[in-house]
Amino acid sequence: MQGKVAIVFGSSGTIGKAIVDYLRYKGVKVIGVGRSANDKNTEVYYVCDLRSETQIAATHNKIKMEHGNYHYLILAHGTQLRKPFIDFTLDEWNEIISINLSSNFLICKHFIDILIHNKFGRIIGISSLTSQIGLRKIAPYAASKGGFEQMLKTLAVEVAEYGITVNTLNPGRIETRMTKDLDDKEKSKESIISRIPMNRFGTPEDLLSAVQFLLDDNSGYFTGQSIVVDGGWLASGGNPKS
């Protein structure tokens, strides 16, 4: 990984920042991209509304012109809203799908050219356990992550011949700004922890060993896969401890 260049989308988020810090520690040059106007986590940062194809294309052209080459794409941005299924409005649905799914289609569409030219690349999407199980009050989020995962699987098949791998990480309950509302509700937090065999929420750092594995040059035959990092939640069937 030493000397490689990574573009991290959502570098100002909790998981994105943990990945940025780890990559920099490993000697990777990191370029951050996101909507936040003030991201000091990365060496280089570009403000971009990831809902806009025009802005994504312009940001891609700037990065190509100013940096030339890159090797890794990390798709770590996202948003969430909790409410009962029937209470979601179509505007709320479309906003979440746009940020969590459509933006990733546009990023891959515009940024994959360098990886194809180099005949090498690693793409990691930060998905969610909710792409595989049903949880209450997050219908558009779960739908976006399920679509995101399937989109990346099809991309993995199409670009494998160019030496590019495409995989997702599926975190379970991780302590982030997005899950803070659950942390603040003691009853909800206890209920969730009772279903996690490791008996705790995960941390962003719990994802880093999987990130390293997926980026490694020796992982070139591992593609189109989803790695669940959930403390045993999925394996337990979500059953609380008796």
N, C-alpha and C positions, 0 to 999 in steps of 0.2 A: 504493500500500500504506500510505501514511502515514495514521495514525489508525484503521486497521482493527483488528479483534480476532481473534486466532487461538487456538484450543484445540489444544494439542499433546499427544497421548496418547503416553506413553513419553518424556517430556521429559528424563528423567534418563539415557537411553541415549546411546551415542556419537553416533549419527546424529541422534537427537532433540535433543541439546544443541547440535549444530552448527546445526540449523535454528532453534532458539530464539535463539541468539546472532545469527544473520543477520537474523531477523525483527525483533528488538529494535533492531538497527543501522538497519533500514529504517523505524523509527518505528511498528512494529506492537506493540500491547499483546498480551502472550502470557500465556495461562492454561495451566498445566501440569496434567496428570492422569496418575496412575500408581500402582503399588503401593509404590514406594519411600517410606519414611517421612521422608526427608530430602532434598528437592530444592531447592537454592538457585539453580537456573538461571533460574527464571521469577519474574515479579513476584508472581504469585498461583499457589498450587499446592494441588491437592486429592488426598488419598490415596484411592484407589479400587481395589478388587480387580476388574479388568476381566473376570474370569470370572463375576462375579455380576450378573445383570440387576437385582436389587434395589439394589445399590450404584451401578450405572451410572445407573439412573433417579433415585436420590436425588441423585447428583452433578449430573446435568442440572438438576434442580429448584433446587438451591443456586446453580448458575451463573446460571440465568435470574433468580432472585430477587436475587442480589447484583450482577450485571453487566448483565443485560438482553439485550444484543445481542452477536452475534459473526458473523464473516464466513467464516472459514476453519476447516476441520477437517483436522488432520494426523495420520494414523494411523501412528505410528512405533514402536510397541511390538512386542515379539516375543520368542520364545525358541527355542532349538535344542538338540538332543542328537545326538551322533554315535555310531553303532554299526551293525553289519550289520543288514540288513532283518529277518532271522529272529530276531534277538536282542531286538527291541523287544517290550515287553509292551503289552497293551491299555491299561493305565493310563497308560503313557508316551505312547502314541499319542493317547489322549483328552486328556491334559493339553496337548500341543502344539497339537492342533486347537482346543481351547478357547481358548487364549491367542492364537493367530495368526489364527484364522478366526472362531469363534463370537463372540468379544468384539467384533470389528469389525462383525459383523451387528448386535449389540445397540447399539453406539455409534451407528451410522448410523440405526437404527430410532428411537432416543430423541432424538438431537441434530439431526436434519434439520428439525425443525418450524420453527425460527427461520429457517433458510435459505429454506424454502418460503414462509414469511410475508413475508420481505423480497424475494422473487423475485430473489435473488442469493446466490451462494455458491461456494466452491471447496473441493473435497475431494481430498486427495492421500493415497494409500496407498503406504507404502514396502513394495514387494513384493520380488522377488528374481529373478535370472537363473535360479534353479532352478525357477521356474514354467514355464520353456520348455525346459530341457535336463535330462538325467538325470545326477546325480552320486551317487556311492556314499555310503552310510552316513548319509543324511539323509532317509529316506523320508517320515516324518510331516511334517517341515518343508517338503519340496518339495510334498507333497500340500496342506498348509495354504496355501501361497503360490499354488498353482495355483487352488484354490478361492476364495481371497481376490480374486485378479485377476478371475475370471469373475463373482463376486458384484458387484464394483464396476462391471463393464461393464453388467450388467443394471440396477444402480441408476442409472448414467449415462443410460440410455435412459428410465427412468421419470421422472427429475426434470429432464430437459433443458428441458421447457416452462416451468420456473420460473426459468430463468436460472442454474441450478446446473451446474457442470462437475465431473466425477468422473474422475480419471485416476490411474495408478500410475507410480511410478518403479521400475525393475528394476535395482538395482545388481548389478554383478559382484562380484569379490572386493574388499571394502572393509576397511580396517584398523579394526576395532572390538573391543570386549571380547569379542564373540561369536566372533570369528575368531582370537583370540589363541593358541588352542591350535595353530593351523596356523602362525602366526608362529614359535612356539617349536620347531617341527620343521623343521629346515633342509632336509632332503630333500624334504618335502612342499611347502614354500614355493618351492623352486627349480623343482619340477615344475609348480606352478601358474603361476608367472611365465613359464615357457617357453611357455605357451599364451596369454599376453596380449600382443598386438602392442605395446602401450605399454610393456611390459617392467617393470611395477611393479604393486603393489597400488594400488587407488584409496584416496582419503581421503574422509571425510564432506564436506569442502569441495568435492569434485568434483561433488557433487549439487546445489549451491546455485543455479547458474545455471538448471538445469531447474526447481527450486522457484520461482524468481522468475518464469520464463516461465508456469508453470501458474497462479500466483496473480494474474497481471496482469489488470487489467480488460479489456485488449484481446485476451485469450485466450478470450473467451466462446464461440467457435465450435469450440473444441478440447476434445472430451470423449470418454470411453470409450476412451482410448488408453493404451498402455504405452510408456514411454520407457526404453530400455535405456541404462545408463551403465556400460560394462564395459571400456573401453580397447581395444575391438575384438575381445574374446574370442568373442562370438557370430558375428560376421562371418567370423572365421577358421576356424569350425567346430571350435574347440578343438584345432586341430592345433599341436603344438609346433614351434618353429623348427628347421629342419633344420641 
